[in-house]
Amino acid sequence: MADLRARFATPGPVSCPSCGSRFTLGPARRRGAEIARRVVCLGCGRAAIVPNSLGARILVITQHEALRDALQAMLASAGHEVVEAADAGVALLAYQTVPADVVIIDVLAPGRMAAPDFLRQLRRTYPDARVVTMAGRPSYRGVDPLAITQGLGAARTIRMPLSRDDLLRIVEEVRP
């Protein structure tokens, strides 16, 4: 299975060295000090534990195109797959279609669905979803929006502006 571990360490499609079939890739799990995934061949059933070297799928939700572009550039440069949405309602449908490892949402961005409503609906269907909420202002009409979203189950909250290093560190801490 060492050959299998090496195949998963490099980018590109992976097939079973024994039978040529595809694999299922299990969720990332903490294994001592490292994070690993279990892969199982759909054809012959062989399995292996491989390091979690794959980038995360990250759903970025903000109405501000410049902010979406900046976050996309920072995350993609670190090897993450980024899905963008300008509206939380659209993002909820995107998450239901293909769940993301991490969701990053701007809590003050206006749209058809507010960030707290998005969190409630996401938590109802996907209780294990990892959500990071961000805001530029410490309060909005006397209320801290990040405190509200943290109470609704956000894994982390961040204030903007933020550096690339801070963003990548938070994603690594939150991702499964």
N, C-alpha and C positions, 0 to 999 in steps of 0.2 A: 504494500500500500504506500510505500515511500514514493513510488512513481506517481500515484494519485495525488499525494500532498504537493509534489512539485508541479503537477499540471494545474492545480488550483492557485498556486503562487504566482503564475504568470497570467496576464490578461488574455482574453479570447475564449472561444467555446471549449468546453471540456467534455470528453467522452470517456467511458470506462475502458481501461487498458485491456481488460479481459474479453468483454463482449461488444464494446463499441456503443453501448446504450447511453442514454442521458441520465442525469442525476437529479435527485431532490436535495436541496440545500436547507438544512435545519436552521432554526434561529440561533443567533449568537448566544453563547453561555460563558459565564466566567468559570475558568478551570484553573484553580490556584491563582497564580499571578497573571496568567494570560487569558485572552478571550478566544474561544474556538467555536467551530461549527461542525456538526455531524453531517456527512454526505453519504447518501445511499444510492446505489445503482438501481435504476428501475428495471433493468434486464436480469442481472444475475444476483442482485441483493447484497453484493459486497458493500462494506461500509468502512469509513475512515473518519478520523477526527482531524480537521485541518485548521490552521490558524485563521483567524478572522481578518484576512488581509483585504477583503473587499470593501470598497467605499460604501457609505450609507446612502440610502435613498431618502432625500430630504424634500419635504413639501414646504415651500416658502409662500406665505400669504401676506401680501400688502398691496394696497391700491397704488402706491407710489412706484412708478416704473423705474425711476432712477435707483431707488432703494432695492427693488427686486434685482435689477441688473448688478448692483454692487454685491449683494449677498450671493447671487449666482456665481459671479466671478471668483469670489473668495472661496466658496465651497467647491466649485468645480476644479479650481487649481490644486485642491487637496485630494482630488480623485473621487469626490462624491457625485452622485447623480442627483440633479436638482430638477424638481417639477415646480413650476411657478403658477400662482393663481392671483388674480387681482381682487377676488371676492371670496369670502368665506363659504358662501353657499356653493359656489363652483368647486371650491377646494374640498368640501365635504363629499361631493360626488366623485371627485378624483381620488380621494382617499378610499372610498368604498370600492372603486374599480381596482386600484392597485395600492394597497396600504404602504405607507412610508415608514421608515425606521424612526424618523424624527420630523415633527411639524414645527415650523417657526412661524409665528403669527404676530403681526403688528396690531396691538390691541386698540390703538386709536385711529386706525384707518377706517374711514367710513365705507359702507357697502350695504348690500341687502341684508346681511346677517352680521350682527355684532359678535365680537370675539367671545364674550361669555356664553352667548347662545350656541356658538360653534363648539365650544368646549363641552357644554352640557350634552349636545347631541352626539358628539364624538365619543364621550365617556359612556353614554348610554349603550352604544353599539360596540365600541372598542375600548373596554376599560383599561387595557394595557398600553394604549397609545402614549407615546412620549411627546409631550408638547412643551415648547419653549416659547414664552410670550415676551414681547419686547415693546418698549415705549420710550419716547423721547422726553416726555415731560414727567415730573414726579407726581403731578396730580392733575385731575381733569374735573372741574367743577367741585373742587374740595375733596375729591375721593381719589385714592391711589388705585389706578386700574390694574396694576400688577398684583397688588394685594388681593383684589377680587379674583383674578384669574388663578392665582396660587391657591386660593381657597376652593376653586373649582377643579383642582387637580393638575395644574401646570407643573411639570417636573422642575423647571427653572424659569427664572425671570431675569431679564437683562435690560439695562438702560442704554439707550443710544446717545451719543455715538459709541461704537465699540470697535476694537481693533480686530484684524484678521486672526491674530493669535488667540484672543479671547473667544471669538466665535468658534474657532476650531476646537479649542479646549472644552467649551461647553457642549458642543456636539458629541465629542468623544466621551464625556462624562454621562451624557443622557442616553446615547444610543444603546440598544440592547446588545 
